[in-house]
Every structure is written in C-alpha cells, then in structure tokens.
Amino acid sequence: MTRASGEHSEPQATRDWVPGLEVVVRNRFTGGWSKGFVIEGVLRAPDRRYRLRRKSDHTVLPVSFRTDELRPA
C-alpha cells in the first residue's frame, strides 16, 4: 500500500518493533501524538505491549503501550 507524502510509515511486521526504535506515542488525554520516546522493552504475554523510555531524562514510563498507540518517529 502506498502512503501519501508526510504520513508516518509503520513497520510492516511486529519484529520491526524492537528496543531502541524511536517512536511517538498517542497521548491518552488529548489523542494527539507526543514525540521523544524510545522502545525500552517488549512484553509478549498475554498480548504484545511495549515499555517506553523518555529520551529527555531516560525515565522508563510506568505503563505499557499497544502497537496502535505508537508510530515510528
């Protein structure tokens, strides 16, 4: 599928979502996208979720995120 210019391209397979990938995360309050995060770890059971680290202060966030809440930066 071709994407219009300016749109985010998402990794095609979950194997592309690995620690170190820079991402933007959907803000759960406003629905907008927040930048400045890196995947810290992948939680695989019972469903795939991701732990994120904030780039500004290297803090790992206390909640995990689904793939649909993330986009590559």
Secondary structure, 3 states (H helix, E strand, C coil): CCCCCCCCCCCCCHHHCCCCCEEEEECCCCCCEEEEEEEEEEECCCCCEEEEEECCCCCEEEEEECHHHEEEC
